[in-house]
Amino acid sequence: MPKHIILDLDNSIYSYDAPHQASMEAVFSEFQSLFGINREILKKSFAHARMQTQLELPARAASHNRLLYFQKMIEALGLNSLKYGLHFYNTYWETFLDRMELDKDVKPMLESFHEKGMRICLLTDLTAHIQFRKVEKFHLTELIYRMVSSEEVGVEKPHPYMFTKALQKLECTAGEAIMIGDSWEKDIVGAQAMGIRSIWINRKNEIKDLPDSVQEVAHFNEIIL
């Protein structure tokens, strides 16, 4: 049995897509109400702003920053980003936090890990501020021992330094930890390269050749340690 756990956040302990879609709907509705801009134009403008940000800031936390997306989007539409950027950023995340739901099996499982003396370190590719807010909203602050964000480290999964930093915070070796996450490339391949056993939450029913060091589950409650 592993001593400690490295755990992904987004799409591993909750479903990301539904709150994201609700948040974008709220943003586009406010845009239309304020400026009367066609929704398809808004969607294309946001997609372009997101792509531009990720091209300019590859493989780092800032590439996920919704404020940068909205800033570029608003400026491309000929509007005042200083006046409206933070407003739409807040609309997005307030809606997201309100709509996201922790998978029902996650908290009991984390409580069982905690009772066994297992430390849990979140390993996540996003800005630290919003990830801290998610943990607080889910009431997991007493169960999660540490967090490593790509903003803190300066690189993203599957870069080895992300996993090295998590092991340092857990004060354990690769052989004493296990990685739990939904992304094959970022979570599982990254962990395997470091010699960390893994549990793959395969939400999309992908087909992969699994090594013996990887356990595949469809849901959190199927995890066996």
BADREN-48824 format. One record per residue: x negated, y negated, z negated of N, C-alpha, C, O, CB in turn. Coordinates in steps of 0.02 Angstrom, whole numbers, plus 32768, in hexadecimal, padded with zeros to 4 digits. Each point is the difference from the previous one (the first is absolute). Glycine has a CB too. Layout:
BADREN-48824
XYZXYZXYZXYZXYZ ...
END
This chain:
BADREN-48824
7FD6803C8000802A7FC480007FD47FC180007FCF7FFD7FDA808D80427FE9 7FB57F9080677FD97FC2800080087FDA7FBE803280087FDE7FDA7FF1809F 7FC27FDF7F7380057FD87FC380277FC0800B80247FE97FD47F6F80468008 80657FB38060801E7FBF800C801B7FFC80487FF18029802A7FC27FA37F82 80778000806080247FFB803F7FF47FBD802180027FCB7FE0805680827FF3 7F9B7FB6806F7FFF7FC4802A804180018028800E803180227F707FCC7FE5 80A87FCE7FF580448000801B800B7FC5802F7FF37FC77FEF803580727FAA 7FF07FD780A380157FCB802E80427FE37FE8802580207FDB7FA180198086 80497F897FB4803C7FDE7FE980377FFF8036803480217FF97F857F997FBC 803B8021808180347FF58032800E804080297FD2801F801C800B7F697FEA 8062808A7FFC8019803B80247FED80417FDF800D8036801B7FED7F88804C 7FE6803E7F5E7FF2803D7FDA802D80077FC4801A80367FF27F6F7FC48034 80807FCF7FB5802C80037FC580437FDE800E802E80037FD67F6D7FFF7FE0 806B7FDD8082803F7FE380167FFF7FFB804C7FCB8004801F80437FBB7F74 802C8039808B80057FF980497FFA7FB7801380267FD67FE980228091801E 7F887F8A80247FF17FBB801480317FE5803480107FC47FFE7F7980537FE9 808F8012804680237FE7803B80417FDA7FF0800B7FCB801C7FC480958021 805A7FBC7F9880417FE07FF27FF97FBA7FE180207FD28018801080A07FD8 7FA77F857FDC7FF87FBC7FE57FDF7FD0803280107FC580017FE9806D7F8D 7FD97FE8809A7FE07FD5803380337FE7803380027FC580107F93807A7FE1 80957FEE802780337FED803180317FCE7FE280147FD080217FE1809F8016 801F7F9B7F8A802D7FD17FDF7FDF7FBC7FF780217FCC8007801680947FBD 7F897FA0802E7FDB7FC17FF67FFA7FD9804180097FC380017FB880727FA2 80307FEF80947FFC7FDE804080447FE5801680047FCB801E7F9B807F8001 80957FDB7FD280447FE9801080107FC07FDB801E7FD2801C800680A57FF8 7FC87F857FAC800B7FC47FD87FDA7FC5801D801A7FC880037FF8807F7F97 7FB07FC5807A7FD77FCA801C801D7FE7804280077FC4800A7F93806E7FBF 80777FFC8063801B7FEC804180437FDB7FF9800E7FD180247FB880918011 80637FB47F9C80407FDF7FF47FF67FB87FE980247FD380158010809C7FCE 7F9B7F877FF07FF27FBC7FE97FE37FD5803880117FC580067FDB80687F87 7FE97FF0809C7FE57FDC803A80387FE8802D80027FC680157F95807F7FE5 80977FE9801580377FEE802D802D7FCB7FE180177FD380237FE580A0800C 800F7F927F90802A7FCF7FDE7FE17FBB800180237FCE80098009808D7FAF 7F927FA2803F7FDE7FC07FFC7FF27FE1804580067FC480097FC780637F8E 8021800580997FE67FE5804080278017803E7FF57FE680367F9D80177F94 809C8033802D8028801780397FD88023803680137FFF803A80387FA47FAE 7F7D807D80057FD580228030801A8047800C801280237FD17F8B7F97800B 8063805A80638017804380137FD980367FDB7FC37FFB7FF9805D7FD88078 800380607F787FE080347FD77FCA802680267FCD80127FE3809E7FF97FDF 7F9F8002807E7FCD802480277FC07FD780057FC9801C7FFF8092801D8042 7FAC7F867FC57FC57FD480017FDC80047FBC7FC380027FFE80767FB18055 7FEE804E7F777FE380047FBE7FDA80427FF77FC980017FE580937FB77FEE 7FC2807F80437FDF80417FFA7FBF800280277FCE80197FE780A2801C800B 7F917FB1804B7FC3800080297FCB7FD27FE17FC480108002808180088064 7FD07FAF7F7F7FD17FD17FE27FDF801F7FC27FC47FF87FF580807FA88036 7FE480837FAD7FE480207FC47FD0803780147FC980067FE3809F7FDF7FDC 7FAB804580717FD5803780157FBE7FE6801B7FCB801D7FF3809B80278028 7F9C7F85800B7FC37FE3801B7FD57FE37FC87FC38009800180797FDD806A 7FE37FF97F647FDA7FE37FC87FDF80377FD77FC77FF97FEB80897FA68012 7FD480977FF87FE480397FDB7FC5801E80257FCC800E7FE280A680097FED 7F977FF480727FCA801D80287FC37FD380027FC780177FFA808E8024804C 7FB67F847FC17FC97FD080027FDA80007FBE7FC27FFF8000807E7FBA8051 7FE480497F777FE080017FBF7FD5803F7FF77FC87FFD7FE780987FC17FEA 7FBB807B80447FDC803F7FF77FC48005802F7FCF80217FF0809B80147FED 7F9A7FAB805D7FC67FFF802D7FC97FD27FE57FC5800E800780878009805A 7FC87FB27F817FD07FD07FE67FE180167FBE7FC87FED7FEF80777FB9804A 7FE780837FA17FE980157FBD8005804C7FFB8026801A7FD77FFF7F797FF6 7FB58092805C8008804880017FE980237FC07FCE7FED7FE28023800D8099 803580397F727FED802D7FC97FF07FDC7FBF7FCF80107FDD8005803D8078 80557F817F9B7FF97FDF7FBF80457FEB7FE780307FFD80277F5C7FDA7FF8 8079801C7FA080417FF57FE180257FC5801E803E800180067F94802F7F92 800A7F9B807B80207FC4801C8027800F803F802D7FDB80137F787FE17FBB 804A807B805480248011803E804880157FF280288005802F7F6B801F8003 807D7FE87F8F804580137FEC80267FC57FE1803A80087FEC7F9E806D8002 80097F52800D801D7FC87FDB803A7FE180277FF77FE280357F9A80077F96 80AC801F801A803B7FE680227FFF7FB48007801D7FE5802F8023807C7FA5 7F9E7F7D7FFE7FFC7FB780057FDB7FEC804080147FD180217FEE80257F61 7FC9802E808E7FDC7FF3803E802B800F803D7FFF7FDB80317F95803E7F95 8092801D8037802E8010803780317FC7800C800A7FE980387FEB80927FAE 802B7F6F7FE380337FCC80077FE17FBD8013801E7FD98025802980637F88 7F7D7FB6803A7FDE7FC380137FF57FFD804B80117FCE80217FB7802E7F6F 801D8039808C7FF28003804880417FFF802880057FDF80347F9180607FB6 809C7FE47FFE80418002802280207FBB800380177FEA80357FF8808D7FA5 7FF27F677FEE801F7FBE7FFB7FDB7FCE802C80207FD88023800680417F68 7F987FE980747FD97FD28029800B800E804A80037FD180287FA880277F7D 805A8047806E800B8012804680457FE7801880097FF2803B7FAD80737FB7 80797F967FE080437FE7801180057FB47FFD80357FE3800B7FF980877FC8 7F997F76801E7FFE7FB78000801D7FE17FC180157FC680017FF1803E8078 7FFB80227F50801D7FE87FC17FC97FF47FCC7FC5800F800D80A58030800D 7FA97FA77FAD7FD17FEC7FCB7FF4803B7FD1802A80107FD77FFD7F788031 7F9F80987FFF7FF1803B7FD77FF57FEE7FB7800E80297FD47FBF800D8090 801B7F8D7F8E7FF67FEC7FBA80437FF67FDD800580097FC37F8E7FC1805D 809F8023800580427FF57FE4802780417FF8802580087FCF7FDB7F878064 7FF7809F7FFC802B803B80027FDC80437FF4802180327FF280267F8E805B 7F7780427FB87FDC803F7FFB800B80247FBF8011803C7FFF7F9C7F94804C 8049800D7F7E8008801F7FBE804880147FF3800E80317FDE7F917F8D7FF8 8090801A8045804780107FF780108044801D802180297FE07FFA7F5C8024 7FD08087803A8010804080207FD7803A7FE2801880387FFD80037F8A806C 7FA9802F7F817FD880327FDB802680177FC28005803C7FF27F8F7F918039 808680037FAF802580117FC38041802480108013802E7FDC7FBA7F6E7FEC 8055804F806D803D802380147FF28049800F8025802C7FEB80097F698044 7F9C80767FF67FED804580117FF4802A7FC2801F80357FF77FAE7FA28074 800780127F697FEC802A7FC8803680047FC9800680347FDF7F847FAF803A 809D7FE97FDE803680057FCF803480338016801A80267FD87FD37F628008 802280788061802E8032801B7FE280467FFB8023802F7FED800E7F7B8061 7F90805C7FC37FDE80417FFF8001801E7FBA801380397FF67FA37FA28069 80357FFD7F707FFD80197FBB804680117FE68007802F7FD87F937F8C8015 8098802180298044800E7FEB801A8041801E802780237FE07FED7F628015 7FD7808A8048801B803A80247FD880407FF6801C8037800A80107F798049 7F96804C7F9B7FD8803D7FFC8016802B7FC580147FE67FCC7F8A7FDF8069 805F807D7FD48016802F7FCD7FCB80367FF67FEB80208030808E7FC97FEC 7F7380217FA77FD180357FF080208043800D8039800C7FEB7F8F7FAB7FBE 801580768079801B8043800B8010801F7FBC7FD97FFA7FD17FE58014809B 807B80137F8F801B80167FBF7FD280317FDC800380047FC2806E7FEB806C 7F6680367FF67FD580327FE07FBD7FE47FE97FDA80227FDD805D80338069 7FBA7F6D7FCD7FBD7FE67FF37FF37FF37FB67FCE80177FE580357FB6808C 8029800E7F6F7FF27FED7FBB7FFB803C7FD17FD180037FD8806A7F92803D 7FF2809D7FEF7FF8803B7FD57FBD8024800D7FE180197FD1809B7FF4802E 7F6F7FF580417FC18021800F7FC57FD97FE47FD2801E7FE4806280128084 7FCE7F8E7F9F7FCA7FD77FE57FFE80047FB47FCA80007FE180407FB28081 803080527F7F800380087FB77FE180427FEB7FDE80047FCC808A7FB68030 7FA3807B802B7FE380417FEF7FB47FFE80087FDC801E7FD8808E801C804C 7F7E7FA3800F7FB77FF780087FE47FDB7FC47FCC80127FE480407FEE809A 80167FCB7F6E7FEA7FD67FC97FFD80277FBF7FD17FF97FD880607FA38061 8001808E7FBC800380297FC37FC780337FFD7FEA80147FCA80927FDD8034 7F6B8023803C7FC8802F80047FBD7FDD7FFA7FCC80218002807A80298045 7FBB7F747FB07FC27FDA7FF97FDF7FF080427FC57FED8002802C804A7F92 80347FCF80A37FE47FF1804280077FB6800E80367FE47FFA7FE78091802E 7FAD7F6C7FEC80027FB9801380157FFA804A7FEF802B80297FB77FB97F81 807E7FE7806580177FF580457FE57FBD801880087FCC7FDF80618078800C 7F767FBD804F7FE77FC3801F80237FF880447FFA802C802B7F957FDE7F9A 80947FBF8044801E7FF180417FCA7FEA80317FD27FDB7FEE809B80057FDA 7F98803880757FD17FEE803580297FE7803B80258026801F7F8480317FBB 80527F68803580317FE2802D7FE27FCC802E7FD47FD97FED8081803C7FBD 7FC37FEA80947FEA7FD0803380307FC58003802C7FFD802B7F9F805F8017 802E7F767F9180297FC380047FE47FCE7FCE7FD380107FDA80958031804A 7FB47F837FDD7FE97FCD7FD1801380137FB98036801B7FF57FD47F8C8065 7FCA804B7F78800980177FBB803F7FE47FE0802480247FDD7F607FE58019 808A7FB7801580387FDF7FDE80428025800B8024800E7FD07FA17F85803E 804B807C803080418020800D800180487FE8803580197FED7FDA7F9C8075 7FB8806D7F9F7FFF80457FE7800980027FB48021802D7FE67F947FF38079 802F7FAF7F7E800C7FFB7FB8804A7FF47FF2801C801C7FD17F6F7FB8801E 80948003803A80487FF27FF7802A803F800B8032800B7FDD7FBB7F7E8048 800080A0800B8025803E800D7FFB802E7FC38033801D7FEA7FB77FD88092 7FDB80137F6A7FF7802C7FC580297FE77FC5801F80277FDD7F6D7FF6804A 80747FA17FD080287FE37FCA804A800B800B802580107FD27F827F9A801D 8070804C804F804780098010801680497FF48038800C7FEB7FC07F98806A 7FDC808B7FB8801080477FF67FF880157FB7800E803A7FF07FCD7FDC8086 800F7FBD7F5E7FF5800F7FB97FCE80397FF7800C802F7FDA80697FAA800E 7F538022803C7FCD80347FFC7FBF7FE87FE07FCE802380028064800F8064 7FD07F937F7C7FC17FE47FE67FE380297FC77FC37FFD7FF580677F93802C 7FFF80957FBB7FE680297FC97FE8804580187FDF80247FDB806F7FA17FD8 7FC1804C808C7FEE8041801A7FC47FFD80307FDC80318008809A7FF27FEB 7F807FA3802B7FC87FF7802F7FC47FE47FDB80067FCD7FDE804A80218083 7F7880347FA47FC47FEC7FDB7FDA7FC780227FED7FCF7FDF800A80A57FF6 7FFF7F91806C7FDB7FCE8026801C7FFA80478026802A80167F727FEE7FA4 80537FB3806880107FF880477FC27FEA80267FD77FD97FE680A180097FFE 7F80803880587FCE7FE8802F80257FE9803E8022802880217F8380267FB1 80557F73803F801F7FE6803D7FCA7FEF80337FC67FF47FEF809B7FDE7FCF 7FB3802E80817FCF7FEF80357FEB7FB77FFA7FCA7FED8016806980698035 7FF77F807F967FEC7FBB7FF47FC67FFD7FCE7FD27FD8800880A480018011 7F8E80507FB47FCB80027FCE7FBE801A801C7FCB7FE67FF0808D802C7FB9 7FAC802180817FC5802380177FE27FE180407FC380028009806B80667FC4 7FFD7F7C805E7FE77FE2803D8002802D803D7FED7FEB80377FCC7FD07F82 805D8083803E8009802F8037804280257FF4801E7FF97FCB7F6380158046 809580198021803E80257FF97FF3804B80057FCC8015801980737F8A8018 7FF080877FB67FFE8048800A7FFF800F804B80227FDD8025801B80387F6D 7F9E801B80867FDE80357FDA7FB67FF27FF07FD9802F7FF78074801F8040 7FA07F737FC57FBA7FF07FF17FEB80207FBE80267FFD7FCF7FE57F968070 7FBB808C7FBF7FEA80237FC37FFE7FD47FC2800A80197FC87FB480308081 80347F767FBF7FF97FD67FC580427FF87FDA80007FF77FC47FA57FCC8076 809380427FEA80417FFE7FDD8005803A7FCE80147FF67FC780227FD3809E 7FB780727FB28005803C7FD67FCA7FFF7FC9800C80157FC88024802B8099 7F957FA77FB17FCA7FFB7FCF80157FD27FC77FF3800F7FC57FB880048095 80757FB57FB780167FD17FCD8035801F7FD280007FF57FC47FE77FAC808B 804680877FCE803380217FD87FE080327FD0801480047FC5803F7FEE8098 7F7D80347FBA7FDD80307FD57FDB7FDC7FC87FFF80187FC77FF48037809A 7FEF7F787FAF7FDE7FD97FCC80307FE97FCA7FF180047FC57FBC7FD78091 808E800F7FBF80317FE77FCF801D803A7FD680117FF77FC6800A7FAA8087 7FEA80997FD28019803A7FDC7FCA80217FD6800E802B7FD580457FE78086 7F6E7FDB7FB17FC6801C7FDD7FFE804B80087FF980267FD0800C7F7D7FDD 8000807380937FFD8047800E7FDD800C80437FF37FD18025807780427F99 7F87802B80507FE08013803E803680118034803B80077FF07F5E80237FD2 80517FDD807C802F80138036802180437FF1803B800A800F7F807FB58043 801F806F7F91801A80427FF1803380017FC7802380317FF77F737FFB8032 806C7F9E7FB1802F7FFC7FC780407FDA8011802C7FFA7FD57F71800A7FDF 80687FE3808A803A7FD780138027802380387FE8802D80217FDA7F6A7FBE 807B8051802A80298016803880237FC3801D80177FD57FDB7FFA809F7FF3 7FF37F88807480207FC98023804780148014800A8036801B7F867FA0800F 80A07FFE7FC98046800C801480147FC6802D7FFE7FC67FEB801E807B7FAA 7FF87FCE80A980147FCA802D8024801A803D8001803C800E7F9F7F827FCA 807F8013804D80298014803A7FDB7FF98042801480208031804F7FBD7F8F 7F687FFB80437FDE7FF4803F7FC88034800B7FD280057FD980487F81801F 7FED80A0803E7FCD8033800E7FBC7FE0800B7FCE80167FE3808980338050 7FA67F837FF67FBF7FE180117FE37FD97FC67FC580077FF080617FF28086 80037FDE7F6A7FE67FD37FCC7FF580247FBD7FCC7FF87FE0806E7FAA805A 7FF780867FB27FFD801F7FBD7FDC804380017FD2800C7FD980987FBA800B 7FAB806680497FE780457FFE7FBC800780207FD2801C7FE280A4800B8020 7F827FBF803B7FBF800480217FCB7FDA7FD77FC880177FF980717FF28078 7FDB7FBD7F757FD17FD97FD77FEA80257FC27FC580007FEE80707F99803C 7FFB80877FB47FF080267FC37FD5803D80107FD1800F7FDC80997FC97FF0 7FA8804B80697FDB803C80137FB77FF1800F7FD380267FEF8096800B803E 7F8B7F967FF37FBB7FEC80107FD77FF47FC17FC28003800180687FC98069 7FF880257F5F7FDE7FF47FC07FFE803E7FD47FE57FFE7FC980407F8C803D 7FF780AE80138001803D7FD8803680007FCB7FFA80237FCE7F8E7FE78047 80AD7FCE7FF680377FFC7FD0803A802B801980187FF680387FC57F957FA4 803A80A37FFB803B80288013803C7FD2800980027FCA7FE37FD0809A7FDE 805E7FB2806780367FD380138044802280018006803C800B7FA87F848038 808580177FB080458014800A801F7FD0803280047FC47FF48005806D7F95 800D7FEB80AF801B7FD88036804C7FFF7FFD801F803480077F7D7FE88041 80817FA97FAD80497FF9800180137FF480497FFD7FC88019800880087F6F 800F80658099800D7FFE804880497FEB800D802A802B800E7F7E802E8005 80657F677FEA80447FE68008801980078048803D8004800B7FAC7FAC7F98 7FE98052808D80147FFE80477FFD8045802180078005803D7FD07F867FC8 801E80A87FD47FFC8045801A7FCC80068038800C80208033806C7FEF7FB0 7F4E7FD380127FCA800680307FE180457FFC800280217FCC7FE87F63802B 7FF8809180407FDF804180027FB57FF67FFE7FE37FDF802C807D80538016 7F7F7FEA7F8C7FB77FFB7FF97FE480437FEA802280287FE07FE77F5E8002 7FB9808680317FDC803B7FE77FE47FEE7FBB7FD27FD77FFA80118052807C 80397FF67F577FED7FED7FBC7FC6802A7FE68002803E800380747F9F7FE8 7F5680037FFB7FCC80267FDE801A80187FBC80347FE97FE97F727FD48051 803780717FA78016801C7FC080037FCB7FC9802480087FCF7FAA80658052 800D7F5D7FE87FFE7FCC7FCD80397FCE800480027FCF7FDB7F83803E8026 80AB7FFF802E80397FD38008804180267FF5800B8034801E7FB47F858033 806A802D7F838043801C7FF480337FD280227FFD7FC37FF87FE080717F99 80507FE9809580337FD98023804380057FDD801680377FEF7FAE7FDB807E 805D7FB57F8880437FFF7FE2802B7FCF80287FE67FD480227FED804A7F6A 806E7FEA806F802E7FD1802180187FCB7FCF80117FC9801380138091803C 7FDD7FB97F7080197FD27FCD7FD480047FC27FDC80317FF5809A7FDC8037 7F8D7FBF7FAC7FD57FFA7FC6800B80397FCE7FD180177FE180307F6E802E 803D80937FEB800E80347FCE7FE6804580148005802F7FD980607F908007 7F7F8047805C7FE3803F80167FB680067FED7FE18034800C80717FCD8052 7F937FCA7F867FB880007FEF7FF280327FC9802280027FCD7FD67F868055 7FD580A17FE97FE980317FCE7FB67FF37FF37FD88002802E807F80547FF7 7F987F9E7F9C7FBA7FF57FEE7FE6803B7FD87FC680007FEB804D7F848015 
END
